[in-house]
Amino acid sequence: MNLDFTDGLRDFQLEVRAFMHERLPSDLSTKVERCLKLDKDDYLRWQDILAEKGWLAYSWPEEYGGTGWTPAQCYIFQEEMGRANAPRLIAFGLKMVGPVIYTFGNETQKATYLPGIRNNRVWWCQGYSEPGAGSDLAGLQTRAVRDGEHYIVNGTKTWTTMAQWADMMFCLVRTDPDAKKQQGISFLLIDMKQPGIEVQPIVTIDGGREINTVYLGDVKVPVENRIGEENAGWTYAKFLLGHERSGIARIAASKARLAYLKDIARVHRVGGAVLAEDEEFMRAVARTEIELMALEYLELRALMSAEGGGAPGTEANMLKIRGTDIQQEISALLMRAMGYYAVPYVAEALEYGNNEESVGPEYAAALAPTYFNMRKASIYGGSNEIQRNIIAKMVLGL
Ligand SMILES: Cc1cc2nc3c(=O)[nH]c(=O)nc-3n(C[C@H](O)[C@H](O)[C@H](O)COP(=O)(O)OP(=O)(O)OC[C@H]3O[C@@H](n4cnc5c(N)ncnc54)[C@H](O)[C@@H]3O)c2cc1C
């Protein structure tokens, strides 16, 4: 396959690179590079800059206010975002519910919800998982009962990322308890300010607050907030999962993490020599880099098929598995590089601008919390075991 960019794409790459250089605030890129805490305002600030340029909904078709970029242009944009250490774009609106709305929503829904996503005005969260319905998502129990022009929703959603900041939640609910489980589900858009919604934090292993349990008690949701047909929600849910999974590999971000690791290895001294002279350590780095390059070729292959009009198939599952394995490997190498300096847990050291004296080098503080936090990557978006099951069924016919 020919992976050379055309002259037009090279110019585009330079344009995006220059934009990142000029407009990405340096405190944000430092936070991303050092794995420091990003808060809601950080994400919004960067997304506002992109929205103003018209690049926030970069993967959307032009008719819905997107850039209309080709898959190759989207790839370059993601590459340059990773290279520049830009904050990741919050996917719930842009990559998940946005495409569902412009593909399956009615005209009123498109006009109501798409501008808020592409202009960075409305923060969405994903209400899929429940206690007892994660891998077996179709077993979800949250009930929506029709009452005139409303549904009354009762149930519990869990692991809901950033729900504490969300204005809206897209939510899978059971509308027909008697149908086969995939057939009795509907897809609702729920205003998080509705009475009856309670968001409770789940503190993660690194001490962070990014996930929540969301309790829904007699929440009134207008019927007009249902996407598509009643009881056909599983179709839209699966479409959304395909988009979610292909975005999780984050290859460009892993390349930036590896570059950061090599920078550290060049200056960090262990036993009198810099780490870059430790052959065993550098062999492990090289192995991970080779795996990342192989994954990048898989992504490029998927890209070429998308350029030819193909839909993402099991590549999305493969990218999810290998992309998250590599993210975890890099986080383990970074922690290994720091040795015992990675051990002290100082919550303030995860804040940008902290000027307390650090225990080891200042780049050490966030590496252990990041390593522990990254355990999530092989679970969310559908666990890697489940992705392997899908490949076994779809590709190997087992
Ligand atoms: C940090 C984080 C953020 C998340 N954010 C969201 C969110 O915003 N919105 C949302 O809806 N959900 C979210 N999730 C939920 C996520 O999608 C689920 O955790 C995931 O699908 C696994 O479901 P579960 O936790 O119920 O585990 P279970 O399904 O109980 O699985 C437990 C273990 O058993 C394994 N297992 C289960 N079934 C099989 C099988 N058939 N074959 C082989 N192994 C199996 C799994 O791989 C896993 O290791 C998030 C999860 C995490 C960790």
The ligand as an SDF file (V2000), in Angstrom:
LIG
                    3D

 53 58  0  0  0  0  0  0  0  0999 V2000
  -12.5710    4.2200   33.9570 C   0  0  0  0  0  0  0  0  0  0  0  0
  -13.8430    3.6990   33.3660 C   0  0  0  0  0  0  0  0  0  0  0  0
  -14.7010    4.5680   32.7310 C   0  0  0  0  0  0  0  0  0  0  0  0
  -15.9030    4.1050   32.2060 C   0  0  0  0  0  0  0  0  0  0  0  0
  -16.7720    5.0150   31.6590 N   0  0  0  0  0  0  0  0  0  0  0  0
  -18.0000    4.6090   31.2760 C   0  0  0  0  0  0  0  0  0  0  0  0
  -18.9700    5.5630   30.8350 C   0  0  0  0  0  0  0  0  0  0  0  0
  -18.6960    6.7720   30.7430 O   0  0  0  0  0  0  0  0  0  0  0  0
  -20.1980    5.1260   30.5170 N   0  0  0  0  0  0  0  0  0  0  0  0
  -20.5330    3.7980   30.5590 C   0  0  0  0  0  0  0  0  0  0  0  0
  -21.6640    3.4680   30.2360 O   0  0  0  0  0  0  0  0  0  0  0  0
  -19.6480    2.8640   30.9850 N   0  0  0  0  0  0  0  0  0  0  0  0
  -18.3890    3.2380   31.3470 C   0  0  0  0  0  0  0  0  0  0  0  0
  -17.4750    2.3130   31.7900 N   0  0  0  0  0  0  0  0  0  0  0  0
  -17.9090    0.9380   31.9400 C   0  0  0  0  0  0  0  0  0  0  0  0
  -17.2330   -0.0830   31.0630 C   0  0  0  0  0  0  0  0  0  0  0  0
  -17.7510   -0.0760   29.7630 O   0  0  0  0  0  0  0  0  0  0  0  0
  -17.4110   -1.4520   31.7520 C   0  0  0  0  0  0  0  0  0  0  0  0
  -16.6390   -1.4080   32.9380 O   0  0  0  0  0  0  0  0  0  0  0  0
  -16.9580   -2.6010   30.9010 C   0  0  0  0  0  0  0  0  0  0  0  0
  -17.8090   -2.7870   29.7990 O   0  0  0  0  0  0  0  0  0  0  0  0
  -16.8850   -3.9180   31.7050 C   0  0  0  0  0  0  0  0  0  0  0  0
  -18.0870   -4.1570   32.3700 O   0  0  0  0  0  0  0  0  0  0  0  0
  -18.1290   -4.4350   33.9620 P   0  0  0  0  0  0  0  0  0  0  0  0
  -17.3030   -3.4030   34.6440 O   0  0  0  0  0  0  0  0  0  0  0  0
  -19.5360   -4.6000   34.3600 O   0  0  0  0  0  0  0  0  0  0  0  0
  -17.3280   -5.8150   34.1450 O   0  0  0  0  0  0  0  0  0  0  0  0
  -17.9260   -7.2810   33.9670 P   0  0  0  0  0  0  0  0  0  0  0  0
  -18.7570   -7.3190   32.7350 O   0  0  0  0  0  0  0  0  0  0  0  0
  -18.5370   -7.6970   35.2480 O   0  0  0  0  0  0  0  0  0  0  0  0
  -16.5900   -8.1050   33.7040 O   0  0  0  0  0  0  0  0  0  0  0  0
  -15.6930   -8.4580   34.7720 C   0  0  0  0  0  0  0  0  0  0  0  0
  -14.5270   -9.2030   34.1490 C   0  0  0  0  0  0  0  0  0  0  0  0
  -14.9920  -10.4170   33.5190 O   0  0  0  0  0  0  0  0  0  0  0  0
  -14.5930  -10.4470   32.1530 C   0  0  0  0  0  0  0  0  0  0  0  0
  -15.6810  -11.0520   31.3380 N   0  0  0  0  0  0  0  0  0  0  0  0
  -16.9940  -10.7450   31.4110 C   0  0  0  0  0  0  0  0  0  0  0  0
  -17.6880  -11.4930   30.5050 N   0  0  0  0  0  0  0  0  0  0  0  0
  -16.7750  -12.2300   29.8370 C   0  0  0  0  0  0  0  0  0  0  0  0
  -16.8570  -13.1760   28.7640 C   0  0  0  0  0  0  0  0  0  0  0  0
  -18.0340  -13.4750   28.1870 N   0  0  0  0  0  0  0  0  0  0  0  0
  -15.7190  -13.7480   28.3150 N   0  0  0  0  0  0  0  0  0  0  0  0
  -14.4960  -13.4330   28.8810 C   0  0  0  0  0  0  0  0  0  0  0  0
  -14.3630  -12.5440   29.9170 N   0  0  0  0  0  0  0  0  0  0  0  0
  -15.4820  -11.9590   30.3740 C   0  0  0  0  0  0  0  0  0  0  0  0
  -14.3740   -8.9950   31.7530 C   0  0  0  0  0  0  0  0  0  0  0  0
  -13.4480   -8.8840   30.7020 O   0  0  0  0  0  0  0  0  0  0  0  0
  -13.8170   -8.4050   33.0430 C   0  0  0  0  0  0  0  0  0  0  0  0
  -12.4270   -8.6560   33.1420 O   0  0  0  0  0  0  0  0  0  0  0  0
  -16.2410    2.7290   32.2930 C   0  0  0  0  0  0  0  0  0  0  0  0
  -15.3490    1.8440   32.9070 C   0  0  0  0  0  0  0  0  0  0  0  0
  -14.1760    2.3000   33.4410 C   0  0  0  0  0  0  0  0  0  0  0  0
  -13.2360    1.3270   34.1150 C   0  0  0  0  0  0  0  0  0  0  0  0
  1  2  1  0
  2  3  1  0
  2 52  2  0
  3  4  2  0
  4  5  1  0
  4 50  1  0
  5  6  2  0
  6  7  1  0
  6 13  1  0
  7  8  2  0
  7  9  1  0
  9 10  1  0
 10 11  2  0
 10 12  1  0
 12 13  2  0
 13 14  1  0
 14 15  1  0
 14 50  1  0
 15 16  1  0
 16 17  1  0
 16 18  1  0
 18 19  1  0
 18 20  1  0
 20 21  1  0
 20 22  1  0
 22 23  1  0
 23 24  1  0
 24 25  2  0
 24 26  1  0
 24 27  1  0
 27 28  1  0
 28 29  2  0
 28 30  1  0
 28 31  1  0
 31 32  1  0
 32 33  1  0
 33 34  1  0
 33 48  1  0
 34 35  1  0
 35 36  1  0
 35 46  1  0
 36 37  1  0
 36 45  1  0
 37 38  2  0
 38 39  1  0
 39 40  1  0
 39 45  2  0
 40 41  1  0
 40 42  2  0
 42 43  1  0
 43 44  2  0
 44 45  1  0
 46 47  1  0
 46 48  1  0
 48 49  1  0
 50 51  2  0
 51 52  1  0
 52 53  1  0
M  END
$$$$
